[in-house]
């Protein structure tokens, strides 16, 4: 007897919409059991995790602030994932984007540089894009796995950040903390809502979402990327340039991560710090798949994961949850989503081995 997964000819649209909701319910149930086993008030923890971020305007705007980089990075990654180009190193591209954007205010701390903020965003975008294209070159020229290359490049980016903040870019008046000088006012993004920390990086992310939707749904290049992911042989037969798809996918992913990194240092941080490497690039992978690799779905999933981030901070205080428990909740969410998604798109086929006749 042999078990194998067979793709269904059609999948119910209603079931596809219900899959994330079912995954959330299952993740909540599994988390309740886990929190109870840890000896924590499970109901209080789940309440703080999922509902408390909506109880005040400031908490809600913090969710929007956290949502901006996740949404930006996830939209870039999803384009590559749909083309079967797996950029796992968005964290490194995010860091390099932040480093490249920080160069200008570090070199011109008095702000005496024309168009400082736009130049920072452009520098961050180009830095992240070029860093991702290293993996594209190695993949197309030597056949190296972009998964391993981008992951290793993330580790290198973290060491570049450490070197700069412990060496040439270290603030001489920063009480020996590994951080750069504070950025001038013309290097800080404008606030979206007065009295909060949410800035126009959320607008950047929403514009990027619109671009991703138009490209993947209504542009020939998006059609090529989707075809390369769904039917590689058909794409090759149609004459689509596979190396060009790899370059484009990784370039767009790096571009989005670089803009997110630039927006982060030009946002509430106001300087380059080691804490810039906070796992956004890895969390964005969860966001992309939770959103079904669809630009509209990714907006919803990025909001949900941001709620969990902000609610997790509250749950660690009110319910005494360890930080790892919050990360486990995110893991539950992804695992249950993948299980429900797989059950909708595939079915289990049981085949019996043919008996060999005897002569």
C-alpha positions in Angstrom: 0.0 0.0 0.0 1.4 3.4 -1.0 0.2 6.8 0.1 0.7 9.9 -1.9 -0.7 13.5 -2.2 -2.6 14.2 -5.4 -3.5 17.8 -6.3 -7.2 18.4 -6.6 -8.5 19.7 -9.9 -10.4 22.5 -8.2 -10.4 24.0 -4.7 -13.4 25.6 -3.0 -13.0 29.4 -2.8 -15.0 29.3 0.5 -12.7 26.7 1.9 -9.6 28.7 0.9 -11.1 31.7 2.8 -12.0 29.6 5.8 -8.5 28.0 6.0 -6.8 30.9 7.9 -9.8 31.2 10.3 -9.7 27.5 11.1 -5.9 27.7 11.5 -6.3 30.6 14.0 -9.0 28.6 16.0 -6.8 25.5 16.1 -3.7 27.6 17.1 -5.7 29.2 20.0 -6.9 25.7 21.2 -3.3 24.3 21.1 -2.0 27.4 22.8 -4.6 27.2 25.6 -3.4 23.7 26.3 0.3 24.8 26.2 -0.3 27.8 28.5 -2.2 25.6 31.0 0.7 23.0 31.0 3.1 25.9 31.7 1.0 26.8 34.8 -0.1 30.2 33.3 -3.6 31.6 33.2 -4.5 30.5 29.7 -7.6 32.6 29.3 -5.8 35.8 30.4 -2.8 35.0 28.2 -4.9 34.5 25.1 -7.0 37.6 25.9 -3.8 39.7 26.2 -2.4 38.1 23.0 -5.3 38.7 20.7 -7.7 41.3 22.1 -5.7 43.7 24.2 -4.0 45.4 21.2 -7.5 46.7 20.2 -8.4 48.2 23.6 -6.6 51.5 23.1 -5.8 53.8 20.1 -2.1 53.8 21.0 -1.8 50.0 21.1 -3.6 49.8 17.8 -1.2 52.3 16.2 1.7 50.2 17.5 0.2 47.2 15.6 0.2 49.4 12.4 3.8 50.4 13.1 4.8 46.7 13.4 2.7 45.8 10.4 4.6 48.1 8.0 7.9 46.2 7.7 6.3 42.8 7.8 3.9 43.7 5.0 6.6 45.3 2.9 9.0 42.3 3.2 6.3 39.7 2.8 5.0 41.2 -0.5 8.5 41.1 -2.0 9.1 37.5 -0.8 5.7 36.3 -2.1 6.6 37.3 -5.6 9.7 35.0 -5.5 7.9 32.2 -3.7 5.2 32.0 -6.4 8.0 31.6 -9.0 9.6 28.8 -6.9 12.5 31.1 -6.0 12.9 30.9 -2.2 14.5 33.9 -0.7 15.0 32.9 3.0 17.5 35.7 3.7 15.2 38.8 3.8 16.6 39.4 7.3 20.0 40.1 5.9 18.7 42.3 3.1 16.7 44.2 5.7 19.9 44.8 7.7 21.9 45.8 4.7 19.1 48.2 3.7 19.2 49.8 7.1 23.0 50.0 7.0 23.0 51.7 3.6 20.3 54.1 4.6 22.2 55.0 7.8 25.4 55.9 6.0 24.1 59.4 5.0 23.0 60.6 8.5 26.1 59.0 10.0 28.4 60.9 7.5 26.3 64.1 7.7 25.0 64.2 11.3 24.2 67.9 11.0 21.7 67.0 8.2 23.5 69.1 5.7 22.7 66.9 2.8 20.1 67.7 0.1 17.0 65.5 0.1 18.3 63.4 3.0 15.3 61.3 3.5 14.5 60.3 -0.1 18.2 59.6 -0.6 18.2 57.3 2.5 15.2 55.3 1.1 16.8 54.9 -2.3 20.1 53.9 -0.7 18.3 51.3 1.4 16.4 49.9 -1.5 19.5 49.6 -3.7 21.5 48.1 -0.9 18.9 45.4 -0.2 18.4 44.7 -3.9 22.1 44.3 -4.7 22.6 42.1 -1.6 19.8 39.8 -2.8 21.2 39.7 -6.3 24.4 38.1 -5.0 22.3 35.0 -4.5 20.8 35.4 -8.0 24.2 35.5 -9.5 25.4 32.4 -7.7 22.2 30.5 -8.5 22.2 31.3 -12.3 26.0 31.0 -12.8 26.9 28.1 -10.5 23.6 26.5 -9.6 23.9 27.3 -5.9 20.8 27.0 -3.8 19.3 30.4 -3.2 17.9 29.1 0.1 21.4 28.4 1.5 23.0 31.4 0.0 20.5 33.9 1.2 20.5 32.3 4.7 24.3 32.5 4.9 24.3 36.1 3.6 22.0 37.0 6.5 24.6 35.9 9.0 27.2 37.9 7.1 25.0 41.0 7.2 24.6 40.6 11.0 28.4 40.6 11.4 28.7 43.7 9.1 26.2 45.5 11.4 28.2 44.4 14.5 31.5 45.6 13.0 30.1 49.0 12.1 28.4 49.6 15.5 31.4 48.4 17.5 33.9 50.2 15.3 33.7 53.1 12.8 30.1 54.1 13.3 29.9 53.8 17.1 28.6 56.9 18.7 31.5 58.4 20.8 28.9 60.0 23.1 26.7 56.9 23.3 28.0 55.7 26.7 29.8 52.8 25.0 26.5 51.3 23.6 26.7 49.7 20.2 24.7 52.3 18.3 25.2 55.1 15.8 24.7 58.8 16.4 21.1 60.0 16.5 19.8 61.0 13.1 18.9 64.7 12.3 15.3 65.7 12.0 15.4 65.7 8.2 16.3 62.0 8.2 13.2 60.9 10.1 10.0 59.8 8.5 6.9 62.0 9.1 4.3 60.6 11.5 1.1 59.3 10.0 -0.9 60.0 13.2 0.1 62.8 15.5 0.9 61.6 19.1 1.8 58.1 18.0 4.9 56.4 16.5 3.2 55.2 13.3 4.9 56.8 10.3 4.4 56.9 6.5 6.3 53.6 6.1 2.8 52.0 6.4 1.8 54.0 3.2 5.0 52.6 1.5 3.9 49.1 2.4 0.4 49.6 1.1 1.6 51.1 -2.1 4.0 48.1 -2.5 1.0 45.8 -1.9 -0.9 47.5 -4.7 2.1 47.2 -7.0 2.4 43.5 -6.2 -1.3 42.9 -6.9 -1.2 44.7 -10.3 2.1 43.0 -11.3 1.1 39.5 -10.3 -2.6 39.7 -11.5 -2.5 42.0 -14.5 1.0 42.2 -16.0 2.7 39.8 -18.4 5.8 39.6 -16.1 3.6 38.4 -13.3 2.1 35.8 -15.5 5.6 34.6 -16.4 6.5 34.3 -12.7 3.3 32.4 -11.8 3.7 30.1 -14.7 7.4 29.4 -13.8 6.2 28.4 -10.3 3.1 26.3 -11.2 4.4 24.6 -14.4 8.2 25.0 -14.9 8.2 22.8 -18.0 5.4 24.7 -19.6 7.3 28.0 -18.9 10.4 26.6 -20.5 8.5 25.3 -23.5 6.9 28.8 -23.8 10.3 30.3 -24.1 10.3 32.1 -20.7 13.8 33.1 -19.6 14.3 31.2 -16.3 17.5 33.0 -15.2 15.7 36.3 -15.8 12.8 35.2 -13.5 15.4 34.3 -10.8 17.1 37.7 -11.0 13.8 39.5 -11.0 12.3 37.6 -8.1 15.4 38.1 -5.8 15.8 41.7 -6.9 12.2 42.6 -5.9 12.5 40.7 -2.7 15.7 42.5 -1.8 14.3 45.8 -2.9 11.3 45.5 -0.6 13.4 44.3 2.4 15.9 47.2 1.8 13.1 49.8 1.9 11.7 48.2 5.1 15.2 48.4 6.7 15.6 52.0 5.6 12.2 52.9 7.0 13.0 51.2 10.3 16.1 53.2 11.1 14.3 56.4 9.8 11.4 55.6 12.0 11.0 55.4 15.8 14.6 54.2 16.3 16.1 57.4 14.8 19.5 55.7 14.7 21.2 52.4 13.7 21.2 49.9 16.5 22.0 46.2 16.8 18.3 45.6 17.7 17.4 46.4 14.1 18.0 42.7 13.5 14.7 41.7 15.2 13.6 38.8 13.0 11.3 40.7 10.6 12.7 38.9 7.6 11.9 35.5 9.0 8.5 36.5 10.4 7.7 37.8 6.9 8.0 34.2 5.5 5.1 33.2 7.9 3.2 36.3 6.8 3.6 35.5 3.1 2.4 31.9 3.4 -0.4 32.8 5.9 -1.6 35.2 3.2 -1.6 32.4 0.6 1.1 34.3 -1.3 -1.7 36.6 -2.4 -1.1 40.4 -2.1 -4.6 41.0 -0.5 -4.2 38.0 1.8 -0.8 39.2 2.9 -2.2 42.5 4.1 -4.6 40.5 6.4 -1.9 38.1 7.6 0.6 40.9 8.3 -2.0 42.6 10.5 -2.7 39.4 12.4 1.0 38.7 13.0 1.5 42.3 14.1 -1.4 41.9 16.6 0.3 38.8 18.0 3.6 40.7 18.3 2.1 43.6 20.3 -0.2 41.3 22.2 2.7 39.1 23.0 4.5 41.9 24.7 1.4 42.5 26.8 1.0 38.8 27.6 4.5 38.5 28.9 3.7 41.2 31.5 0.0 40.4 32.4 0.2 36.6 32.3 3.9 36.0 32.8 4.3 34.2 29.6 7.8 33.5 28.4 8.7 35.2 25.0 9.3 31.7 23.6 5.6 30.8 24.2 4.5 33.7 22.0 6.8 32.5 19.2 5.3 29.0 19.6 1.9 30.5 19.0 3.2 31.9 15.7 4.5 28.4 14.9 1.2 26.8 15.7 -0.5 29.3 13.4 1.8 28.5 10.5 1.6 24.7 11.0 -2.2 24.6 11.2 -2.5 26.8 8.2 -0.2 24.6 6.1 -2.2 21.5 7.3 -5.6 23.1 6.4 -4.3 24.5 3.1 -2.8 21.1 2.1 -6.0 19.3 2.9 -7.9 21.7 0.7 -5.6 21.7 -2.3 -4.6 18.0 -2.1 -6.1 14.7 -1.4 -4.5 11.4 -0.2 -4.4 8.7 -2.8 -3.9 5.1 -1.7 -2.6 2.8 -4.4 -2.0 -0.9 -4.0 1.2 -2.5 -5.5 0.6 -4.7 -8.5 1.1 -8.4 -7.7 3.7 -10.0 -9.8 2.5 -13.1 -11.7 4.4 -16.3 -11.4 5.5 -18.2 -14.5 
